[in-house]
Amino acid sequence: MTPPYYDQLAEWTEFVPESEIRRLLLIQVKYYFGGGKPGSLPIGTFQKILYQIAEELETEGLDILNYGPTGGLPSLKKTLGNRIKRKDNVILPNGEDDILISTGSQQMLYGLLDVLLRPKDVIVMARPSYLGFVVPVTKLGGEVLSVPSDMNGLIPEYVEKAIIISERELKRTPKAVYVVSDSDNPKGTTISEKRRKELFNIATQHEILIIEDSAYREIQFTKIPDPIKSYDKENEWVAYLRTSSKEAAVLRLGYSVLPEKLMDPMIKDKGYLDLCTPSLNQRILDIYYSNYIDKVLGDILRVYKERRDVMQKVIDDFFPSDGSRTNPTGGFFFWYMLNNEHFDSAKFMQDVAIPNEVVYVPGQSFYPIRGYSISKNDNELHGNRIKTNGMRLSYSYTTPEIIQEGMERLGKLLQQVA
């Protein structure tokens, strides 16, 4: 007998699919290029920090192991604020009060949408885009309007076109533009300084919020432009999201610079989501960012760069020439796309790659499950568009030897169908 409540669950449970990445984590293969797990963590450094924490517990344990302010511990916010100002050229008019600590940047993405969206509100984003943002837009009642991207990321002219078409066809000015400026997930592309300025100008001219997700800001192998947030001198138009998971450890702690008018509703929303981010995790990371990150980051980056370089060479040597890859300056991912638009990377993975011990993330996972789109070729509003001929390939967690073997195997398998 099925309990009656089971037939009356929330509507979103019927149309939001399980995360493809979570599903793929259950598959055990030798060559796993699916999830974006950090594979270079300063473990020795955190051993030292935990020893320090153990000593602090003797005198400060009641605070370290207790509830804290919903918006985050002031000491950590000050530490992170100073780093953001120094490294990212971002102005904080109200100092650390402009920073909100979250339990992972994923919570911040969800919370922003929870605060911003009314039914049918429009969010503009690249096609493809990070599925952890794409799906919650639909879940929370918003409308995705996706625009073309290229090997250099989000294209400003199509963002502006999307705004105009949305106002004409949907009778709504979009609420926000979502952009991953640095080594984005899933494509690994980094937006140029010129495009960053153009996106900021478009947002201010049309009075639209930019949600700048900078998860991979610290994981860079070359110098990259300042974030879009650096143009937002009055802290009004850009919500700037960062995470400690890639540059420190997966302690589920995000930190963001938010426009002042968003701060109070975001703290209110966070209070209902988790009350507060664990004080212990915040203390650990306060020590890390105060004393260690700049000492260990170079070693972390050398590991990722070596893995990036190996994967890039194997793609160039063994993958079909009738396709193209991105050129990541950092982050965790390559994006490879066959020119044959009828190629189905999900079916190929299930039928061919997995039996040969290889897993990646099929490209269609990063397209909206519903919504609207615009194209390069006209000024019309179209239905949702999904391309099946791409794949995300992660190098972050896998050794160079496994990357060499597995990617060579995948390339030879693709050669048979190209």
N, C-alpha and C positions, 0 to 999 in steps of 0.2 A: 504494500500500500504506500502510495506517495503522499506525504503530508501536504495539506492544501496550500500552505505558505509557499511551497516550492513552485507552484504554478503561478505565483503572483510576485515574483521577484522584480526588482527595478528593470525598467525597459531596456536600459543600456546593456544588461547582461545578455540580451538576445541578439544584439547586432555588433557588439565590440568583440573581436576575436581574441583568442589567447595570443600573447606576444610570441612571435616567431622565434625570437632569440631565446626566450625561456624554454620553448619547446625543444629547440636544438640543443640546449644544454643537457638534455636527457639522453642524447645520442652519444654513444661512446665509440670514437674512431681514433686512429693514430694521428691523423693530420687534421687538427681542428683549427679552422680559421674563422670561426663564427663570432663568439662574444668578444667584447672589448674589455677584457679584464686586464688590469695593470700587471705587468710581468717584471717590473723593475722597481722594487720597493726598498727603502732604506731601513732594513730590518734591524741592523746593529744600532742605528740611531734611536729607534723606538725602544730597544732594550734599555738604553741609557735613560731615556725619558721615563720609562715605567719604573726604573729604580728610583729616580727622583720623586715620582709621584708616590711611590710606596713610603718614602721618608716623609713627604708632606702630609700623608694621611694621618700621621701620628698627632699633628697639631691642627690640621685643617680638614680632616676627614669629614666632619659633619657638613661642611659646605661643598666639598668636592663630590660627595656622593648624594647630594640632595637636589631638589628642584631648584631651578634658576629662573631668571627673567625670560619671558617668552621670546623677546627679541634678541636674546643672546647676552653672554657675559661681557660687561663693559671692557675688561682688560683685553679680551680676544678681539673685540671690535676695534679697539684702538690699535692693536698690533697690526691687524689686517688693513685698517684704514691707512696707516702710515706706509705700508708696502704698496698698496694700490696707488697712492699719490706719487710715490717715488718711482715705481716701475712702469705704471700705465699712463702717467700724465693726466690723471683724473682728479677733478676738483671736488671736494666734499664741503659744500657751504656750511653744513652743520656738524662737521667733524664726524666722529664715529656714530653720531645719531642718524647719519644717512645710511648706515650699514645694518642689515638684518641677517642674523644667523638662522639657518634652516637645517632641518634634518635631511641632508642631501640636497643637491640642486634640483633633483626631480621634484621634491616637495615644493620648491619655490616656483617651478614651472606650473605645477598643478594649482598652487595657491594663487598665482597671478591670474590664471584663467578663471578660477573660482570667483575672484574679486571683480574681474573686468567684464565677464560675459553676461549679457542678457540674451534671451532666446533669439536666434537668427543673427546675432552679431557676427561680423566677418573678420577673419584673421588671414592675412596674406603671408605666404611662405613659399620657399623654393620647392621645386619638384625635381628630385625626391628630397625628403627632409627627415629629421630625427623622429622616429616613431613614438618616442616617449613624450613628444609634444603634439604630434599630429593627432593621435588617438584621443587624448583628453579634450581637445577642442570639440570634437564631435560628441564625446560622452557628456560634456557639460552644456550641450545645446547650441554651440556655435556653428558657424559655417566656414569651412576651409576654402580659400581661394588660392589655388596653387599657380605658380608662374614658372616659366622655363629657367633653368640654370645651365651653366656651361662648365668647362674645366677650370674656370676661375671663380666659381661660386654664383651667388645670387646676382641677377642682372638688374640694375636700377631702372632702366627704361621700361622693363616689363612690370616692375612694382608700381611705377607711376601709371602705366596703362591699366593695371588691375584696379587701382583706386578709382580711376575715371569710369571704367566699365561697371564697377560695383555700384557707384553712385547712380549711374544711368539705368542699369538693369535690376539691381536689387534694392535701389532706393536707400542705400546705406553707405556711409563712409566707413571704411574698415576701422576697427578698434585698434589694431596693432599689426606690426610687421615683425615676424620672427626671423632672426638671422643668427647663424653660427659663423662668426667672422674668421676664426682661426682653425684651420685643419678640421673642417666640419665633419660631423657624423651624419650621413654615411660616406661622403665622397672624398673627404680629406682635402678639400679645396680651401684656399686662403684668399680672402677678398683684398683687392688692392686698395691703396690709400685713396686713389681717385674715386673708386666705387663707394668707399666708406663715407667720404664727404658728400657724394651725391645722395646716398641713402639718408643721411642725416638731414640734408636740405629738403628732400622730398617729405620726410616725416614732419618737419617743422612747418613747411608750407601748407601741408594738408592737415596739420594738427593731429597727428597719429603717433601713438607710442611705438617705439622700437624696443623689442625684447631681444637683447644681445646676449646670447648664450656663449660664454667664453670658457667652456669646460677644459679646453686644450691650450689655453693661453700660455702656460708655463712649459708645455711639452713642445718646444720648437727647436729646430736644428739650425735655423738661420734667423737673422733679425727680421721682424715683421712690423707692419705699421701699428701705430697706437690704435686702441679700440675706438669704435664709433663713440663710445661714452666720453672720450676725451674732448669731443666737440661740444658736449652738453654742459657748458660752463655754469649754467644756472640750475642744473640738476632737475630738468623738467620733462625731457622727452625720451630718455633712454633708461630702461631697467637693465642693469648690468649684472649678469649672473656668473658666479664662479663656483668652483668645487675644489675640495681638498683631496678628492679620491684619486685623481691622476698624479698630483704633484706631491702627495704625502702618503696617505694610506686610506683604505676604504673604511673610514670611521663614520660614514654617513653624516658629513657635515658640509653644508654649502654656505656661501657668504655672498651677499648681493648689495649693490648700491642702488637704492630705489628713490624715485622722485618723492619729495616730501608728502605730496597729497596721497600717495599710495601707501605710505608707511603705516599709518594707524589702521586702515582696513586690513592690511596684510598681517599685522600683528594680531588683530582680532581673529582673522581666519586661522592663522597658525595655532592660536590658543585652542581652537576646536579640533584641529588636526592632531596635535601631539602635546599640548600644554607647554612643552619646552624641549629643546635639544639637550641631550644628556650633558650635565655639567662636567663629568669626568672626561668625556671626549673633547669638550671645549678646552679644558685645562691642558690635556695632552697636546693639542694642536697649538695652543698659545705658546707653549715651550718650543715646539718645533719651528713655528714661524719666527719666533723671537731669536732663536739661537742656532738653528741648524740648516734651514732649507737651502741657503746659498752655499753651504759647504758640501752638500750632497747632491744637489740638482745636476751638476755637471756629470757625475757618474751615472745618474739615472738616464740622462739624455744620451750618453754614449751607448748604452745598451739598446735603447729604442732606435737610434740612428743606424746601428749595425744591422738590426733586423729589418728596418725600412730599406736599407741599401740592398740587402740580399733578396728581399721580395721583389723589389723593382727590377733587378737584373734578371731574375727568373722569368718574370712576366715578359720582359723584352726579348728574352732568348727562346722561350718555349710556348708562349700563348699565341693564338692566331693573330696574324697581322691584320686581318679583317676585323679589327676591333680597336679600342682605345682605352687607356688608363689615365687616371689622374696623377698628379705629381705632388704628393703631400710634402709640405715643408716641416711637418711635425705631426702630432696626434698619433692615432692608432691604426688608421685605415687607408687602404687603396680602394678605388672604385674601378671596376673593369666592365666594359660594355661591348658586346658583339654588335657589329653593324646590322646584322640580320635581326630586324624587329620582330620576327616571328619566333625567335629562339625563346624558350621558356626555361629560365634558369632554375626555377623551383622544381619543375618536372625532371630536368637534367640531374639536379642534385639527388633527387629521390631515386631515380632509375639507374644512374650511372655513377655519380660521385660517391654517394654513401656506400654502395657495394665495393668501391675501391678505397674505402677508408678515408674519404675527404669530406669535410663539411665547411661551408661558407654560409653567408646569409643572402638568400635570393633578393634581388633588387626590389621586387614588388612589395616587400614588407615595409618599405619606406615611403609609400604613396598613401594618400588619404583613403579611408574606407568608404567615404562618400564626400560629396561637396562639389565645388565648381573649379574650373580651370580657364586659363587663357592660353593662346598659342602665339607663336612668333608671326604667323602669317596673316592674321586678320584682327579686327577690333571687336570680336564677338565674345559672348560668354558661353562657355561650353560646359558639358557635364564633366564629372571626374575622369581623369586620364591616368592610366596605369601602364607603365612599360615593364615588360617581362624579361628584357634581354640584358639586364645589368646584374652585378653581384658585388657585395661588400666583402672585402678580404682583410682580416685583421692580422697584424704581425706582432701585437703588443705582448702576448703571453707565451709565444712559441719560440723555441731556440732557433738560431740560424740553421743548424743542421736539419731540423724538422721542416723549417720553411723551405730549404733547398729541395729536399726529397718530395715533400707533399705538393708544393707548387709546380714542380716539374711534372709530377704525375698528373695534376689537374690540367696543366697546359696541354699535355699529350692527349688527354681525353677530349678536351675542347677541340683540338685539331681534327679529330675524327668527325665532328659535326659541323665545323665552320664551313 
